[in-house]
Amino acid sequence: MAYNNSRNPLRVLAKRVGSPVAVLLKDGTKYTGLLKEYDNFMNIILQNAKELLRNAEKESDTKFPEIFIRGNNVLYIQPEP
């Protein structure tokens, strides 16, 4: 079966640069912010990022001017409305 290059996730990310996205990590942490950059390993840089921690012990919202997220920690990336 041939790989359909039009469904390449990197092409989708290229269209979202400068737009708001939500990134969910494998540990359950969620980040929202503007997608500034990404690379072939799905490493991501977000601007005006907000970290949302939700667990039984605490609930925390932390803001960062810029944050780097390693691609191997990403569960999914979702465009924000």
A tleap script that builds the chain and sets N, CA, C and O, in Angstrom:
source leaprc.protein.ff14SB
mol = sequence {
  NMET ALA TYR ASN ASN SER ARG ASN PRO LEU
  ARG VAL LEU ALA LYS ARG VAL GLY SER PRO
  VAL ALA VAL LEU LEU LYS ASP GLY THR LYS
  TYR THR GLY LEU LEU LYS GLU TYR ASP ASN
  PHE MET ASN ILE ILE LEU GLN ASN ALA LYS
  GLU LEU LEU ARG ASN ALA GLU LYS GLU SER
  ASP THR LYS PHE PRO GLU ILE PHE ILE ARG
  GLY ASN ASN VAL LEU TYR ILE GLN PRO GLU
  CPRO
}
set mol.1.N position { 0.837 -1.176 0.000 }
set mol.1.CA position { 0.000 0.000 0.000 }
set mol.1.C position { 0.885 1.243 0.000 }
set mol.1.O position { 1.780 1.369 0.835 }
set mol.2.N position { 0.647 2.127 -0.898 }
set mol.2.CA position { 1.446 3.344 -1.007 }
set mol.2.C position { 1.042 4.338 0.076 }
set mol.2.O position { -0.131 4.439 0.439 }
set mol.3.N position { 2.014 5.057 0.578 }
set mol.3.CA position { 1.768 6.066 1.603 }
set mol.3.C position { 1.206 7.318 0.950 }
set mol.3.O position { 1.794 7.850 0.008 }
set mol.4.N position { 0.096 7.780 1.437 }
set mol.4.CA position { -0.549 8.976 0.902 }
set mol.4.C position { 0.087 10.196 1.549 }
set mol.4.O position { -0.200 10.502 2.707 }
set mol.5.N position { 0.940 10.889 0.827 }
set mol.5.CA position { 1.694 12.015 1.363 }
set mol.5.C position { 0.808 13.206 1.718 }
set mol.5.O position { 1.225 14.064 2.496 }
set mol.6.N position { -0.398 13.281 1.169 }
set mol.6.CA position { -1.287 14.400 1.482 }
set mol.6.C position { -1.800 14.325 2.915 }
set mol.6.O position { -2.279 15.328 3.443 }
set mol.7.N position { -1.713 13.175 3.550 }
set mol.7.CA position { -2.164 13.021 4.937 }
set mol.7.C position { -0.999 13.037 5.913 }
set mol.7.O position { -1.148 12.628 7.064 }
set mol.8.N position { 0.133 13.494 5.474 }
set mol.8.CA position { 1.314 13.599 6.317 }
set mol.8.C position { 1.052 14.605 7.434 }
set mol.8.O position { 0.686 15.746 7.150 }
set mol.9.N position { 1.230 14.212 8.702 }
set mol.9.CA position { 0.955 15.129 9.813 }
set mol.9.C position { 1.803 16.403 9.766 }
set mol.9.O position { 1.375 17.448 10.255 }
set mol.10.N position { 2.987 16.324 9.188 }
set mol.10.CA position { 3.824 17.519 9.113 }
set mol.10.C position { 3.214 18.569 8.187 }
set mol.10.O position { 3.385 19.767 8.412 }
set mol.11.N position { 2.513 18.132 7.162 }
set mol.11.CA position { 1.825 19.091 6.275 }
set mol.11.C position { 0.695 19.793 7.024 }
set mol.11.O position { 0.448 20.983 6.825 }
set mol.12.N position { 0.027 19.057 7.869 }
set mol.12.CA position { -1.048 19.650 8.669 }
set mol.12.C position { -0.464 20.677 9.627 }
set mol.12.O position { -1.018 21.765 9.784 }
set mol.13.N position { 0.652 20.341 10.267 }
set mol.13.CA position { 1.300 21.291 11.175 }
set mol.13.C position { 1.773 22.536 10.438 }
set mol.13.O position { 1.684 23.642 10.971 }
set mol.14.N position { 2.272 22.370 9.228 }
set mol.14.CA position { 2.758 23.519 8.460 }
set mol.14.C position { 1.644 24.540 8.248 }
set mol.14.O position { 1.897 25.745 8.243 }
set mol.15.N position { 0.423 24.066 8.075 }
set mol.15.CA position { -0.712 24.968 7.890 }
set mol.15.C position { -1.127 25.653 9.180 }
set mol.15.O position { -1.806 26.679 9.146 }
set mol.16.N position { -0.726 25.096 10.318 }
set mol.16.CA position { -1.141 25.625 11.623 }
set mol.16.C position { -0.116 26.561 12.258 }
set mol.16.O position { -0.383 27.101 13.331 }
set mol.17.N position { 1.031 26.771 11.645 }
set mol.17.CA position { 2.041 27.663 12.222 }
set mol.17.C position { 1.425 29.049 12.390 }
set mol.17.O position { 0.832 29.598 11.462 }
set mol.18.N position { 1.579 29.605 13.597 }
set mol.18.CA position { 1.006 30.902 13.922 }
set mol.18.C position { -0.416 30.833 14.444 }
set mol.18.O position { -1.001 31.855 14.805 }
set mol.19.N position { -0.977 29.626 14.486 }
set mol.19.CA position { -2.355 29.439 14.947 }
set mol.19.C position { -2.362 28.784 16.329 }
set mol.19.O position { -1.384 28.146 16.720 }
set mol.20.N position { -3.455 28.939 17.064 }
set mol.20.CA position { -3.547 28.282 18.372 }
set mol.20.C position { -3.742 26.771 18.238 }
set mol.20.O position { -4.510 26.299 17.400 }
set mol.21.N position { -3.031 26.033 19.081 }
set mol.21.CA position { -3.146 24.575 19.123 }
set mol.21.C position { -3.157 24.120 20.575 }
set mol.21.O position { -2.744 24.850 21.476 }
set mol.22.N position { -3.634 22.912 20.780 }
set mol.22.CA position { -3.554 22.250 22.082 }
set mol.22.C position { -2.703 21.001 21.889 }
set mol.22.O position { -2.873 20.265 20.917 }
set mol.23.N position { -1.787 20.770 22.825 }
set mol.23.CA position { -0.895 19.615 22.766 }
set mol.23.C position { -1.092 18.800 24.043 }
set mol.23.O position { -0.882 19.304 25.147 }
set mol.24.N position { -1.492 17.553 23.891 }
set mol.24.CA position { -1.646 16.663 25.034 }
set mol.24.C position { -0.439 15.738 25.092 }
set mol.24.O position { -0.086 15.095 24.104 }
set mol.25.N position { 0.186 15.678 26.260 }
set mol.25.CA position { 1.343 14.801 26.455 }
set mol.25.C position { 0.896 13.448 26.988 }
set mol.25.O position { -0.220 13.303 27.488 }
set mol.26.N position { 1.764 12.475 26.877 }
set mol.26.CA position { 1.466 11.115 27.329 }
set mol.26.C position { 1.188 11.043 28.823 }
set mol.26.O position { 0.482 10.142 29.275 }
set mol.27.N position { 1.739 11.994 29.610 }
set mol.27.CA position { 1.514 11.986 31.054 }
set mol.27.C position { 0.224 12.712 31.455 }
set mol.27.O position { -0.073 12.827 32.644 }
set mol.28.N position { -0.543 13.201 30.476 }
set mol.28.CA position { -1.807 13.859 30.762 }
set mol.28.C position { -1.732 15.373 30.828 }
set mol.28.O position { -2.766 16.034 30.926 }
set mol.29.N position { -0.539 15.934 30.778 }
set mol.29.CA position { -0.378 17.382 30.786 }
set mol.29.C position { -0.818 17.947 29.447 }
set mol.29.O position { -0.536 17.378 28.393 }
set mol.30.N position { -1.512 19.074 29.503 }
set mol.30.CA position { -1.987 19.709 28.278 }
set mol.30.C position { -1.394 21.113 28.185 }
set mol.30.O position { -1.361 21.853 29.168 }
set mol.31.N position { -0.930 21.465 26.993 }
set mol.31.CA position { -0.414 22.801 26.721 }
set mol.31.C position { -1.241 23.418 25.610 }
set mol.31.O position { -1.592 22.744 24.641 }
set mol.32.N position { -1.550 24.688 25.748 }
set mol.32.CA position { -2.199 25.436 24.678 }
set mol.32.C position { -1.339 26.646 24.373 }
set mol.32.O position { -0.666 27.173 25.259 }
set mol.33.N position { -1.356 27.085 23.134 }
set mol.33.CA position { -0.584 28.250 22.733 }
set mol.33.C position { -0.516 28.353 21.221 }
set mol.33.O position { -1.140 27.576 20.498 }
set mol.34.N position { 0.255 29.331 20.756 }
set mol.34.CA position { 0.440 29.521 19.324 }
set mol.34.C position { 1.599 28.668 18.844 }
set mol.34.O position { 2.686 28.710 19.419 }
set mol.35.N position { 1.375 27.901 17.801 }
set mol.35.CA position { 2.433 27.066 17.230 }
set mol.35.C position { 3.446 27.965 16.529 }
set mol.35.O position { 3.134 28.609 15.527 }
set mol.36.N position { 4.663 27.999 17.070 }
set mol.36.CA position { 5.713 28.836 16.480 }
set mol.36.C position { 6.539 28.042 15.483 }
set mol.36.O position { 6.742 28.475 14.349 }
set mol.37.N position { 7.018 26.867 15.916 }
set mol.37.CA position { 7.870 26.028 15.065 }
set mol.37.C position { 7.655 24.564 15.399 }
set mol.37.O position { 7.112 24.212 16.446 }
set mol.38.N position { 8.097 23.724 14.478 }
set mol.38.CA position { 8.102 22.276 14.671 }
set mol.38.C position { 9.209 21.708 13.793 }
set mol.38.O position { 9.739 22.401 12.925 }
set mol.39.N position { 9.554 20.443 14.023 }
set mol.39.CA position { 10.541 19.802 13.152 }
set mol.39.C position { 10.051 18.404 12.770 }
set mol.39.O position { 8.936 18.014 13.116 }
set mol.40.N position { 10.888 17.660 12.056 }
set mol.40.CA position { 10.506 16.328 11.569 }
set mol.40.C position { 10.286 15.316 12.681 }
set mol.40.O position { 9.672 14.273 12.451 }
set mol.41.N position { 10.775 15.602 13.877 }
set mol.41.CA position { 10.598 14.703 15.017 }
set mol.41.C position { 9.377 15.091 15.844 }
set mol.41.O position { 9.155 14.540 16.922 }
set mol.42.N position { 8.581 16.047 15.339 }
set mol.42.CA position { 7.392 16.565 16.020 }
set mol.42.C position { 7.742 17.319 17.300 }
set mol.42.O position { 6.884 17.504 18.163 }
set mol.43.N position { 9.008 17.758 17.430 }
set mol.43.CA position { 9.340 18.691 18.496 }
set mol.43.C position { 8.604 19.984 18.183 }
set mol.43.O position { 8.500 20.386 17.024 }
set mol.44.N position { 8.094 20.631 19.224 }
set mol.44.CA position { 7.207 21.777 19.023 }
set mol.44.C position { 7.656 22.940 19.899 }
set mol.44.O position { 8.086 22.744 21.035 }
set mol.45.N position { 7.552 24.144 19.362 }
set mol.45.CA position { 7.730 25.355 20.156 }
set mol.45.C position { 6.414 26.104 20.133 }
set mol.45.O position { 5.874 26.412 19.070 }
set mol.46.N position { 5.894 26.398 21.342 }
set mol.46.CA position { 4.669 27.165 21.486 }
set mol.46.C position { 4.983 28.523 22.083 }
set mol.46.O position { 5.829 28.631 22.971 }
set mol.47.N position { 4.313 29.559 21.606 }
set mol.47.CA position { 4.402 30.897 22.187 }
set mol.47.C position { 3.157 31.150 23.013 }
set mol.47.O position { 2.088 30.607 22.737 }
set mol.48.N position { 3.315 31.996 24.045 }
set mol.48.CA position { 2.189 32.334 24.929 }
set mol.48.C position { 1.484 31.066 25.398 }
set mol.48.O position { 0.259 30.955 25.339 }
set mol.49.N position { 2.279 30.124 25.860 }
set mol.49.CA position { 1.764 28.804 26.224 }
set mol.49.C position { 1.169 28.803 27.622 }
set mol.49.O position { 1.569 29.569 28.498 }
set mol.50.N position { 0.216 27.930 27.793 }
set mol.50.CA position { -0.413 27.724 29.090 }
set mol.50.C position { -0.398 26.230 29.382 }
set mol.50.O position { -0.851 25.424 28.570 }
set mol.51.N position { 0.127 25.870 30.545 }
set mol.51.CA position { 0.196 24.469 30.967 }
set mol.51.C position { -0.996 24.182 31.857 }
set mol.51.O position { -1.253 24.907 32.818 }
set mol.52.N position { -1.721 23.127 31.537 }
set mol.52.CA position { -2.903 22.747 32.306 }
set mol.52.C position { -2.668 21.379 32.926 }
set mol.52.O position { -2.658 20.364 32.229 }
set mol.53.N position { -2.481 21.358 34.236 }
set mol.53.CA position { -2.300 20.096 34.957 }
set mol.53.C position { -3.598 19.762 35.658 }
set mol.53.O position { -4.133 20.579 36.407 }
set mol.54.N position { -4.098 18.589 35.425 }
set mol.54.CA position { -5.329 18.146 36.070 }
set mol.54.C position { -5.088 16.761 36.653 }
set mol.54.O position { -4.953 15.783 35.917 }
set mol.55.N position { -5.035 16.684 37.959 }
set mol.55.CA position { -4.944 15.376 38.601 }
set mol.55.C position { -5.626 15.452 39.967 }
set mol.55.O position { -6.147 16.499 40.350 }
set mol.56.N position { -5.619 14.364 40.678 }
set mol.56.CA position { -6.355 14.277 41.941 }
set mol.56.C position { -5.798 15.225 43.008 }
set mol.56.O position { -6.562 15.760 43.812 }
set mol.57.N position { -4.491 15.438 43.025 }
set mol.57.CA position { -3.889 16.237 44.088 }
set mol.57.C position { -4.021 17.742 43.872 }
set mol.57.O position { -4.237 18.495 44.821 }
set mol.58.N position { -3.889 18.177 42.607 }
set mol.58.CA position { -3.877 19.619 42.373 }
set mol.58.C position { -4.370 19.954 40.980 }
set mol.58.O position { -4.430 19.106 40.090 }
set mol.59.N position { -4.718 21.212 40.822 }
set mol.59.CA position { -5.098 21.760 39.535 }
set mol.59.C position { -4.267 23.020 39.351 }
set mol.59.O position { -4.305 23.917 40.194 }
set mol.60.N position { -3.515 23.095 38.252 }
set mol.60.CA position { -2.585 24.196 38.075 }
set mol.60.C position { -2.627 24.704 36.641 }
set mol.60.O position { -2.669 23.928 35.686 }
set mol.61.N position { -2.617 26.011 36.516 }
set mol.61.CA position { -2.508 26.663 35.215 }
set mol.61.C position { -1.282 27.576 35.275 }
set mol.61.O position { -1.270 28.563 36.010 }
set mol.62.N position { -0.257 27.240 34.502 }
set mol.62.CA position { 0.980 28.017 34.487 }
set mol.62.C position { 1.179 28.578 33.085 }
set mol.62.O position { 0.924 27.893 32.095 }
set mol.63.N position { 1.633 29.826 33.004 }
set mol.63.CA position { 1.844 30.466 31.706 }
set mol.63.C position { 3.334 30.604 31.419 }
set mol.63.O position { 4.132 30.860 32.321 }
set mol.64.N position { 3.698 30.430 30.140 }
set mol.64.CA position { 5.076 30.563 29.684 }
set mol.64.C position { 5.088 31.441 28.429 }
set mol.64.O position { 4.210 31.304 27.578 }
set mol.65.N position { 6.070 32.340 28.302 }
set mol.65.CA position { 6.161 33.126 27.069 }
set mol.65.C position { 6.497 32.241 25.864 }
set mol.65.O position { 6.040 32.493 24.750 }
set mol.66.N position { 7.305 31.200 26.106 }
set mol.66.CA position { 7.683 30.266 25.045 }
set mol.66.C position { 8.076 28.952 25.696 }
set mol.66.O position { 8.691 28.933 26.761 }
set mol.67.N position { 7.713 27.852 25.043 }
set mol.67.CA position { 8.032 26.532 25.605 }
set mol.67.C position { 8.380 25.556 24.483 }
set mol.67.O position { 7.814 25.606 23.391 }
set mol.68.N position { 9.330 24.666 24.785 }
set mol.68.CA position { 9.749 23.619 23.857 }
set mol.68.C position { 9.193 22.292 24.358 }
set mol.68.O position { 9.345 21.957 25.533 }
set mol.69.N position { 8.551 21.536 23.470 }
set mol.69.CA position { 7.991 20.233 23.824 }
set mol.69.C position { 8.625 19.180 22.928 }
set mol.69.O position { 8.565 19.279 21.703 }
set mol.70.N position { 9.235 18.166 23.546 }
set mol.70.CA position { 9.844 17.076 22.767 }
set mol.70.C position { 8.769 16.219 22.128 }
set mol.70.O position { 7.768 15.875 22.755 }
set mol.71.N position { 8.994 15.883 20.876 }
set mol.71.CA position { 8.015 15.139 20.102 }
set mol.71.C position { 7.699 13.758 20.647 }
set mol.71.O position { 6.580 13.274 20.476 }
set mol.72.N position { 8.661 13.108 21.303 }
set mol.72.CA position { 8.398 11.756 21.798 }
set mol.72.C position { 7.473 11.755 23.020 }
set mol.72.O position { 7.044 10.688 23.460 }
set mol.73.N position { 7.160 12.930 23.575 }
set mol.73.CA position { 6.224 13.033 24.696 }
set mol.73.C position { 4.803 13.362 24.260 }
set mol.73.O position { 3.876 13.320 25.069 }
set mol.74.N position { 4.630 13.691 22.978 }
set mol.74.CA position { 3.341 14.156 22.484 }
set mol.74.C position { 2.407 12.982 22.193 }
set mol.74.O position { 2.773 12.038 21.492 }
set mol.75.N position { 1.200 13.059 22.742 }
set mol.75.CA position { 0.171 12.075 22.428 }
set mol.75.C position { -0.623 12.540 21.207 }
set mol.75.O position { -0.838 11.772 20.269 }
set mol.76.N position { -1.055 13.803 21.228 }
set mol.76.CA position { -1.699 14.365 20.038 }
set mol.76.C position { -1.633 15.884 20.060 }
set mol.76.O position { -1.406 16.505 21.099 }
set mol.77.N position { -1.841 16.464 18.878 }
set mol.77.CA position { -1.895 17.916 18.698 }
set mol.77.C position { -3.248 18.214 18.080 }
set mol.77.O position { -3.654 17.593 17.098 }
set mol.78.N position { -3.938 19.182 18.679 }
set mol.78.CA position { -5.295 19.498 18.230 }
set mol.78.C position { -5.385 20.986 17.906 }
set mol.78.O position { -4.953 21.812 18.709 }
set mol.79.N position { -5.936 21.344 16.750 }
set mol.79.CA position { -6.154 22.755 16.457 }
set mol.79.C position { -7.195 23.322 17.403 }
set mol.79.O position { -8.192 22.665 17.703 }
set mol.80.N position { -6.969 24.531 17.872 }
set mol.80.CA position { -7.930 25.188 18.747 }
set mol.80.C position { -8.864 26.047 17.897 }
set mol.80.O position { -8.435 26.621 16.896 }
set mol.81.N position { -10.120 26.138 18.279 }
set mol.81.CA position { -11.067 26.964 17.503 }
set mol.81.C position { -10.767 28.457 17.645 }
set mol.81.O position { -11.464 29.285 17.060 }
savepdb mol mol.pdb
quit
